[in-house]
Amino acid sequence: MGQWSREDVVAVWVRLAGVGLARLRFAYSPVFETVMAVDGLRTPGAHAVHLPWVRWARERLDDIPGLDRLLDRLDGPVKPADLMPVPDARMPDLDTELRHVPEPEATTLRHCHDRLIAPHWKRITAVLEADIATRAATLADRGVEAVFHDLHPEVTWSDGELILHRKPEHRLDLTEHGLVLCPSVFCWPKAWIALDPVGQGVLRYPARGIGTLWEDRETPKDLAALIGRTRAHLLILLEAPKSTTDLATALGVTAGAVSQHIAVLRAARLITTRREGRHVLHMRTTRADTLIT
């Protein structure tokens, strides 16, 4: 059985040339997020960025069946691979993933997700989707080397090999199977890789934008005075990519009204718009970030 390890992964060479690169894809995992969130409750000091969530979650742990057993299995730097299935789609649902997790842990993880993760899942997935959208665009525009260049401080790419700079030495050949890149919220601050994958390998890494995840941000009054309250609120919402429909729902206005505001903000170079498959997504620019900070 494969295992996930933090301390035991220092120099991991992952061969990906040829077919492996063609099978590179992005996905995220509600089960992995749940497992790592529960692990973060064991050692909150190691996950300081999530302390606001930890304080909230600790009041909701009573009567979760099997929680002690799950915590025992997560004790230590090595994590059981059977609790971390490889996502078979970009956005797998919880039920699909839990079919690959043994009992009684599957039931425990369902309760943990419903109680601790689900209330925040929309906010979490916004961060994960934003990371995937950014890195997928980088992959299409500049290639795989650019994707790995700023993926994580411990990750580098050299001549067809992905290298994680941690101990001890370990070598994987994923040339025939490919690799799944999985942004994560609760794996922060480490990157993780499956050491003995049966099929596709999985590299989990902290998504961009985690530092703002638990902030309750109000619309800045000065910005509202400058461009209007609705447009200011819209820019706050666009810290992660959103569709016109998403924005209309959040703002309580029509999609047509949002489109008008988007047009003005885009003309001012405060918003960019791109198509992702069937969806048109908007995101604020670095120029807008400067206005907000």
JOVEN-V977036 format. One record per pair of residues at least 12 apart in sequence whose C-alpha atoms are under 10 Angstrom apart, sorted by sequence separation. I is the first residue (numbers start at 1). J is the second residue. D is the distance in whole Angstrom. If there is no record, write none. Layout:
i=(I/I)
j=(J/J)
d=(D/D)
This chain:
i=(41/42/85/98/135/145/152/153/154/161/181/191/192/193/219/220/223/235/243/244/246/247/271/272/273/37/40/41/70/84/85/134/135/144/145/161/180/191/192/219/220/234/237/244/245/270/271/272/40/41/83/84/85/86/145/148/161/190/191/192/218/219/233/234/237/244/245/270/271/83/85/94/95/135/145/148/160/190/191/218/219/243/244/269/270/271/37/38/41/84/85/94/135/144/188/189/190/217/219/220/234/266/269/270/271/37/41/83/84/145/187/188/189/219/233/234/266/269/270/271/82/83/187/188/189/218/219/233/244/266/269/270/38/82/83/94/185/186/187/188/217/265/266/268/269/270/37/41/81/82/94/177/179/180/181/182/183/184/185/186/187/217/231/262/268/270/177/178/179/180/181/182/183/184/185/186/189/230/270/83/172/177/178/179/180/181/182/183/184/185/188/38/82/83/172/174/176/177/178/179/180/181/182/183/184/185/230/265/171/172/173/176/177/178/179/180/181/182/183/184/185/186/234/170/171/172/174/175/182/183/185/83/170/174/184/185/213/164/174/212/231/234/235/164/173/185/230/234/38/42/164/172/41/42/151/209/231/235/243/39/209/230/231/234/241/242/243/38/39/42/43/73/151/208/241/243/38/39/42/228/231/232/238/241/39/40/70/91/231/35/39/69/70/235/244/245/246/247/35/38/39/69/70/154/155/235/243/244/245/39/67/152/153/154/227/242/243/244/36/66/67/70/91/152/153/227/242/243/244/35/65/66/69/70/90/152/164/241/242/243/39/65/66/67/68/151/241/242/243/66/67/240/241/242/65/66/67/90/240/241/242/36/64/65/66/238/239/240/241/35/64/65/67/238/239/240/64/66/67/238/239/64/65/66/135/237/238/239/64/65/235/237/238/35/36/63/64/135/235/236/34/35/132/234/235/239/34/61/132/155/234/235/238/239/32/33/61/64/131/132/238/31/32/60/131/236/31/32/130/131/152/235/236/30/31/32/61/128/129/151/152/235/29/31/32/57/60/61/128/151/152/29/31/60/127/128/151/152/232/235/236/29/30/59/127/128/151/235/28/29/57/58/127/27/28/29/57/125/232/27/28/29/34/56/57/124/125/232/26/27/28/29/30/31/124/27/28/29/30/31/54/124/26/27/28/29/30/31/53/25/26/27/28/29/30/31/53/25/26/27/28/29/30/31/32/31/30/31/53/29/30/223/7/8/222/223/6/7/8/31/222/5/6/7/38/220/5/6/220/4/5/6/135/219/220/4/5/35/38/134/3/4/5/31/34/37/38/131/132/3/4/5/34/37/131/132/2/3/4/32/34/35/130/131/2/3/4/31/34/35/38/128/129/130/131/1/2/3/4/30/31/34/37/38/128/130/1/2/3/4/30/33/34/37/127/128/1/3/31/127/128/31/34/127/128/30/34/124/126/127/33/34/127/124/127/30/126/30/33/124/90/123/124/30/33/89/90/123/88/90/87/120/30/86/87/120/30/87/29/86/28/29/28/27/28/27/26/28/26/27/26/25/26/133/134/86/130/133/26/130/131/26/84/130/131/25/86/129/130/86/88/126/127/128/129/130/81/86/87/126/127/129/81/86/126/127/24/81/86/87/125/126/81/86/126/85/86/123/84/24/21/50/49/50/49/137/50/21/47/49/137/20/47/48/49/136/16/47/48/133/17/18/46/47/133/11/12/13/14/15/16/17/46/47/133/10/13/15/16/17/13/15/16/17/14/15/16/40/14/15/39/40/13/14/15/36/37/38/39/40/133/12/13/14/36/37/12/13/14/32/33/36/37/12/13/23/33/34/35/36/130/11/12/13/23/28/32/33/34/35/36/10/11/12/20/21/22/23/24/25/26/27/28/29/32/33/130/10/11/12/20/21/22/23/24/25/26/27/28/29/30/32/33/9/10/11/12/19/20/21/22/23/24/25/26/27/28/29/32/9/10/11/12/13/14/15/16/17/18/19/20/21/22/23/24/25/26/27/28/9/10/11/12/13/14/15/16/17/18/19/20/21/22/23/24/25/26/27/28/8/9/10/11/12/13/14/15/16/17/18/19/20/21/7/8/9/10/11/12/13/14/15/16/17/19/20/6/7/8/9/10/11/12/13/14/15/16/18/50/53/6/7/8/9/14/15/16/17/49/50/52/53/8/16/49/52/15/16/49/50/51/52/49/50/14/49/32/27/29/24/26/28/23/24/25/26/27/24/14/20/12/14/20/9/9/12/6/9/6/9/16/5/6/9/5/6/8/14/4/5/4/5/3/4/5/3/4/2/3/4/2/3/1/2/3/1/2/1/2/1)
j=(53/54/97/110/147/157/164/165/166/173/193/203/204/205/231/232/235/247/255/256/258/259/283/284/285/50/53/54/83/97/98/147/148/157/158/174/193/204/205/232/233/247/250/257/258/283/284/285/54/55/97/98/99/100/159/162/175/204/205/206/232/233/247/248/251/258/259/284/285/98/100/109/110/150/160/163/175/205/206/233/234/258/259/284/285/286/53/54/57/100/101/110/151/160/204/205/206/233/235/236/250/282/285/286/287/54/58/100/101/162/204/205/206/236/250/251/283/286/287/288/100/101/205/206/207/236/237/251/262/284/287/288/57/101/102/113/204/205/206/207/236/284/285/287/288/289/57/61/101/102/114/197/199/200/201/202/203/204/205/206/207/237/251/282/288/290/198/199/200/201/202/203/204/205/206/207/210/251/291/105/194/199/200/201/202/203/204/205/206/207/210/61/105/106/195/197/199/200/201/202/203/204/205/206/207/208/253/288/195/196/197/200/201/202/203/204/205/206/207/208/209/210/258/195/196/197/199/200/207/208/210/109/196/200/210/211/239/191/201/239/258/261/262/192/201/213/258/262/67/71/193/201/71/72/181/239/261/265/273/70/240/261/262/265/272/273/274/70/71/74/75/105/183/240/273/275/71/72/75/261/264/265/271/274/73/74/104/125/265/70/74/104/105/270/279/280/281/282/71/74/75/105/106/190/191/271/279/280/281/76/104/189/190/191/264/279/280/281/74/104/105/108/129/190/191/265/280/281/282/74/104/105/108/109/129/191/203/280/281/282/79/105/106/107/108/191/281/282/283/107/108/281/282/283/107/108/109/132/282/283/284/79/107/108/109/281/282/283/284/79/108/109/111/282/283/284/109/111/112/283/284/110/111/112/181/283/284/285/111/112/282/284/285/83/84/111/112/183/283/284/83/84/181/283/284/288/84/111/182/205/284/285/288/289/83/84/112/115/182/183/289/83/84/112/183/288/84/85/183/184/205/288/289/84/85/86/115/182/183/205/206/289/84/86/87/112/115/116/183/206/207/85/87/116/183/184/207/208/288/291/292/86/87/116/184/185/208/292/86/87/115/116/185/86/87/88/116/184/291/87/88/89/94/116/117/184/185/292/87/88/89/90/91/92/185/89/90/91/92/93/116/186/89/90/91/92/93/94/116/89/90/91/92/93/94/95/117/90/91/92/93/94/95/96/97/97/97/98/120/97/98/291/76/77/291/292/76/77/78/101/292/76/77/78/109/291/77/78/292/77/78/79/208/292/293/78/79/109/112/208/78/79/80/106/109/112/113/206/207/79/80/81/110/113/207/208/79/80/81/109/111/112/207/208/80/81/82/109/112/113/116/206/207/208/209/80/81/82/83/109/110/113/116/117/207/209/81/82/83/84/110/113/114/117/207/208/82/84/112/208/209/113/116/209/210/113/117/207/209/210/117/118/212/210/213/117/213/118/121/213/180/213/214/121/124/180/181/214/180/182/180/213/124/180/181/214/125/182/125/182/125/128/128/128/129/129/129/132/131/132/132/132/133/240/241/194/238/241/135/239/240/136/194/240/241/136/197/240/241/198/200/238/239/240/241/242/194/199/200/239/240/242/195/200/240/241/139/196/201/202/240/241/197/202/242/202/203/240/202/144/144/185/185/186/186/274/188/160/186/188/276/160/187/188/189/276/157/188/189/274/159/160/188/189/275/154/155/156/157/158/159/160/189/190/276/154/157/159/160/161/158/160/161/162/160/161/162/186/161/162/186/187/161/162/163/184/185/186/187/188/281/161/162/163/185/186/162/163/164/182/183/186/187/163/164/174/184/185/186/187/281/163/164/165/175/180/184/185/186/187/188/163/164/165/173/174/175/176/177/178/179/180/181/182/185/186/283/164/165/166/174/175/176/177/178/179/180/181/182/183/184/186/187/164/165/166/167/174/175/176/177/178/179/180/181/182/183/184/187/165/166/167/168/169/170/171/172/173/174/175/176/177/178/179/180/181/182/183/184/166/167/168/169/170/171/172/173/174/175/176/177/178/179/180/181/182/183/184/185/166/167/168/169/170/171/172/173/174/175/176/177/178/179/166/167/168/169/170/171/172/173/174/175/176/178/179/166/167/168/169/170/171/172/173/174/175/176/178/210/213/167/168/169/170/175/176/177/178/210/211/213/214/170/178/211/214/178/179/212/213/214/215/213/214/179/214/204/202/204/200/202/204/200/201/202/203/204/202/193/200/193/195/201/191/192/195/190/193/191/194/201/191/192/195/192/193/195/201/192/193/193/194/193/194/195/194/195/194/195/196/195/196/195/196/197/196/197/197/198/198)
d=(9/10/7/8/6/6/9/9/7/9/10/7/5/9/10/8/10/10/10/9/10/10/6/6/10/9/10/6/10/9/8/9/9/8/8/10/10/6/6/6/8/7/8/10/8/9/4/6/8/9/10/9/9/9/9/8/10/9/4/9/10/6/10/9/9/6/10/6/5/9/6/10/9/10/9/10/9/7/7/8/9/10/7/9/5/9/9/9/8/9/7/8/9/10/10/8/7/10/9/9/9/9/7/8/9/9/7/8/8/9/7/7/6/7/10/8/10/9/6/7/8/6/7/5/10/8/10/8/9/9/7/5/9/6/8/9/10/9/6/8/8/9/9/9/8/8/10/10/9/7/10/9/9/7/9/7/8/6/8/8/9/9/10/8/9/10/9/8/5/6/6/6/6/6/6/9/10/8/9/8/9/6/5/5/5/5/5/5/5/6/8/10/10/8/7/9/9/5/6/6/6/6/6/6/5/9/10/9/8/8/10/9/7/9/7/8/8/9/5/9/9/9/9/8/10/9/8/10/9/8/6/9/10/7/9/10/10/8/7/9/9/8/10/9/9/9/9/9/9/7/9/9/9/10/10/8/6/9/9/9/8/8/8/10/10/10/10/9/7/9/10/10/9/10/9/10/7/10/8/10/9/10/8/9/10/10/9/9/8/9/6/9/6/8/9/10/10/9/9/9/8/8/10/8/8/8/7/8/10/10/10/9/9/7/10/9/6/7/9/7/9/8/9/8/9/9/8/5/8/8/9/7/9/8/10/7/10/9/5/6/10/9/10/10/10/9/6/5/9/8/6/9/5/7/8/6/8/9/8/5/10/9/10/6/9/10/10/6/8/9/7/9/9/7/7/8/9/9/8/5/7/10/8/10/10/9/6/9/6/9/10/9/9/7/10/10/7/10/8/9/10/8/9/10/6/10/10/10/8/10/9/9/10/8/8/9/8/9/10/7/10/8/6/9/7/9/7/8/10/9/7/7/9/10/8/9/8/9/9/7/8/9/8/10/9/10/7/8/6/8/9/8/9/7/9/7/9/10/10/10/8/8/9/10/9/7/9/8/9/6/8/9/8/9/7/9/6/9/10/7/9/9/10/9/9/9/9/9/9/8/8/8/9/9/7/6/6/7/8/9/10/10/8/4/6/7/7/7/9/9/6/6/7/8/6/9/10/8/9/8/10/8/10/10/9/7/8/7/9/8/9/7/10/8/10/7/9/6/8/9/9/9/6/8/9/10/6/7/7/8/4/9/10/9/9/5/6/7/8/9/7/5/9/9/7/9/9/9/8/6/6/10/9/9/6/9/9/5/6/10/10/9/9/6/7/5/10/7/7/9/9/9/9/8/8/8/5/8/10/10/8/6/8/10/6/9/7/8/10/9/10/9/10/8/7/8/8/9/10/7/9/8/8/6/9/8/7/10/10/7/8/10/9/9/8/9/9/9/10/7/9/7/10/9/9/10/10/9/9/9/8/10/10/8/10/9/9/9/10/9/9/10/7/9/9/9/10/9/10/8/7/10/9/10/9/9/10/8/9/9/8/8/9/5/9/9/9/8/6/10/10/10/9/9/8/9/8/9/10/9/6/9/9/8/6/8/10/9/8/9/10/7/9/7/8/9/10/9/10/9/8/9/10/8/9/10/9/9/8/8/9/10/8/9/9/10/10/7/9/10/8/8/9/7/10/10/10/10/9/10/9/5/8/10/8/9/10/9/6/7/10/6/6/10/9/5/7/7/5/7/9/9/6/5/9/9/9/9/9/10/9/10/6/6/9/6/8/5/8/10/10/5/8/6/7/10/7/10/9/6/10/7/5/9/9/9/8/7/8/9/9/9/6/7/9/9/9/9/9/8/9/7/8/7/10/6/9/6/5/7/6/7/10/7/6/7/6/6/5/9/9/8/8/7/5/5/8/9/4/9/10/5/5/5/5/5/6/8/9/8/2/5/8/8/9/8/9/9/10/6/5/9/7/7/6/6/6/7/7/5/3/6/6/6/6/6/7/8/6/6/6/6/9/8/7/9/8/10/10/7/5/5/5/5/5/5/5/5/6/8/8/4/8/7/5/6/6/6/6/6/6/6/5/9/7/7/8/7/6/7/8/8/7/8/7/6/8/9/9/10/9/8/9/7/9/10/9/9/8/9/10/7/9/7/6/7/9/8/9/9/9/9/9/7/9/9/9/10/10/9/10/9/9/10/10/10/10/10/10/9/9/10/10/10/8/9/8/8/8/10/10/10/7/8/7/9/10/9/7/8/7/8/9/6/8/7/7/7/6/9/6/7/10/5/9/8/6/9/8/9)
